[in-house]
Amino acid sequence: MDADFNYRTTFADHDLVAMKGTVHEEERSEGVNWAGQTLSGQVFEQCTFHRCDLSKALLERCRFVDCTFRACDLSMVRLGGTSLQGVCFEGCKLLGTDLSACNPMLFKVGFDQCKLDHAVLSGCRLKGTRFAQCTMTGVELSGADLEEALLEKCDLRDAVFDRTVLRKADLSTAYNLALDPDRNDLRGARFSVEGALALLAKYGVEVG
């Protein structure tokens, strides 16, 4: 167990529905299995989740404020109307997770060494968001605002960029990048040499 975890908070499955509307403050949960369960309508403030399974859980209309998820599985979690305000994901799986369903008000997230393959971030406001060493295969970023975002050493294989705002974004260490410069806002964005050449591929430009 990490040194940060000095106690464990657990909830029995039969209590999950009864918890609707509950406010949780500075609670820490480790190793809890909520897969496929319902935790809708709850508020979590400054809470930490470690090695918890929330895959396919229903978290509609929840509010997470200054919370941290570490090594958690949030694949296909349902987040309709849920607020993520200052939420950090560290070493988490968010495979196929639709983050575009979240409440856009005060939406602020960060991802460190996460698996975001086929996640949906369409239309999300991600200005200044940091993605560090994440796998983002097939991630949907159409219409997203990634102005001044940092995509540090991220795998962007088959990522979908369309009408995506990338002004002043730093993709200089991202790889497997392919996007149409005519269909996205790239003003001031930073790319590696390989990334810049990939942008020119549609024009048949060859360098060497």
N, C-alpha and C positions, 0 to 999 in steps of 0.2 A: 504493500500500500504506500502511496506517496506520502511524504512527510506532511504535506498540506492537509491531509485528511485525518482529523483527530476524532471524528465520530461518523456514524453512518445513519442516514435517514432512509427508512423503507416504508412502503405502503402496500398493504395487501390488495390483491386485485379487486376484491369485492367492495373496497372502499373508494375506488376511483371515481365512480359516478357521484357518490355522496360528497366528494371533495369539490364539486362544481362551485365556483365563486370564491374558493378559498384563496387567501393571500399568503404566500410563502416568502419569508424574508431570511436571507443569509443561511439557507439550509443547504446541506451537502448530501447528495445521494450517490451511492456507489454500488455498481453491480446489480441495479434493479432492472427487472424485465417487465417493460410496459408494452412489448410488441403487440400491435393490434388492439390495444386497449384505448379507452376514452378518457381524456383528461381535459376536456373542453371547458372554456370559461374560467380558467384559473389565472392567477397573477403570481409571477416569480420575480423577486427582486434580489439581486446580488446573490443568486444561488449558483451552485456548482454541481455539475453532473459528471460522474466519472465511470466509464465502462458500462453505461446504461444502454439498454436496447429499447429504442423507441420506433423501430421499423414498423411502418404501416399503422402507427398509432394515430388517433384522431385528436389533434390539438387545435381545433378551431376556436377562434375568438379568445385565445389566451394572450397574455402579455408577459414578455420576458424583458427585464430591464437589467443591464449590466450583469448578465449571466455568462457562465463559461461552460462549454461542453468539451470534455476531454475523452478521446478514444471511445466515443459513443456511436451507435448505429442509428442514424435518422433516415435511412433509405425509405423512400416512398411515404414519408410521414405527411399527413394532411394538415395544412396550415392555413386554411381559409379564414381570412380576417384576423389572423394572429399578428401581434406587434412584436418585432424584434428590434429592440432599442439598445444598442451597445452590446451586442452578443458576439462572443468569440467562440469559434469552432477550432479545436486543436486535435489533429489526428483523427478526425471523424469521417464516417461514411455518410454521404448524402446522395447516394445513387438514385437517380431519377426523381429527386425531390423537387417539387414545384414551389420555389420561393417567390415566384411572381404572384402567388395567391395571398401573400402576406399583406397586412395593412401598410400602405406606403408612408403613412405619417411617422416621422422620426425614424425611419428604417435605417439601421446602421449595423453592419456585420463585418467580421473579419475571418479569414480562413488561413490556417497554418497546417500544412502537410495533410490536407483533406482529399478525399476521393469524391469529386463532384461530377463524375461521369454521367452524362445524359440528364443532369439537373437542368431545371428551367429557371432562367433569370431574365426572361423577356420583359422589357419595360421597367426593370428595377432601377432605382436610383442608387448607384454604386459609386458616386463621386468620392475619390480619395480612398476607396476600399483597397485593402492589401490582401492579395492572394499569394501565399508563399509556398513554393514547392508542392503545388496541388496537381493532381491529375484531373483534367477537364475534358476528357474525350467526349465529343458529341454534345457538349454543353450548349444550351440555347441562349444566345445573348442578343437576339434581335430586339432593336428598339431600346436597349439598355443604355444607361448613362454611366460610362466608365471614365469620365473626365478625371484626370490626375490620379487614376488608379495605378497600382503597382501589381504587375503579374510577374512575380519573381520565380524564375526557374519552373514555370508551369508548362505542362504538356497540353497543348491546345489542338491536338489531332481531331479533325472533323468538327471543331467548334463552329457554331453558326453565328456569323456576324452579318447583320443586315440592318441598315439605318442605325447602327450602333455608334454612340458618341465616344470617341477615344482621344479627344483633345488632351494634349499634354500627358497622356498615359505612358507608363514606362513598361514596354514589352521587350526591352533590350536583352533580357535573358530567357524570355519565353521561347519555346521551340515547337516545331510541327505546326507553325502558323500558316494559315491560308485564308485570305479575305480579299474582297474586291474593293480597291481604293476608291472606286467611283460610287460605291453604295454605302460608304461609311465616312464619318467625320474623323480624319486623322491629323488635323492641324496640330502641330507641335508634339505629336507622339514620337516616342523613341523606339527604334527597332535595332536588332542586330544586323550585321551585313547580310546574313542568310535570310533574315526576316524581310529586309528591304528588297532583296532580290525576288523573294516569293511574291511580293506585291506587284512586281513588274512582269510576272509570268504571263498574265493575260495579254500583254502587249507583244509577246514574243521576243522580249529583249534578252540578249545573251551577253554576259560579261566575262571576259577572260582572254 
